[in-house]
Amino acid sequence: MGHDIFGYSKTGREVAYARFSMGNTNATILYSLLEADEYYAGVSGSGGSTTFSKNQLEIALDNYTRVYGNDDRGWDINQIKEFIENCLAAANKEGSVKVIFG
């Protein structure tokens, strides 16, 4: 069990991936920044998916920067930033990204 969160382009190409063990409470940071708490199922994601627009991802990255800054704060925090940035890069090209919360 754990949180395996994937971002996919409109063409189905994986553009982002984040992994948190089932006991890692830092997973909730990513869910919260994406405003996707309904996909959090405790020890893993719900298995559901949703699509995020470029604007939604820009807001998530802005909130990340406001709360966590741009410093190196450890593996999980950097993983979260990288996930959002990679999804945003794909959304900049295609308009949106599909995220699956496993």
Secondary structure, 3 states (H helix, E strand, C coil): CEEEEEEECCCCCEEEEEEEECCCCCHHHHHHHCCCHHHECCCCECCCEEEEEHHHHHHHHHHHHHHHCCCCCCHHHHHHHHHHHHHHHHHHHHCEEEEEEC
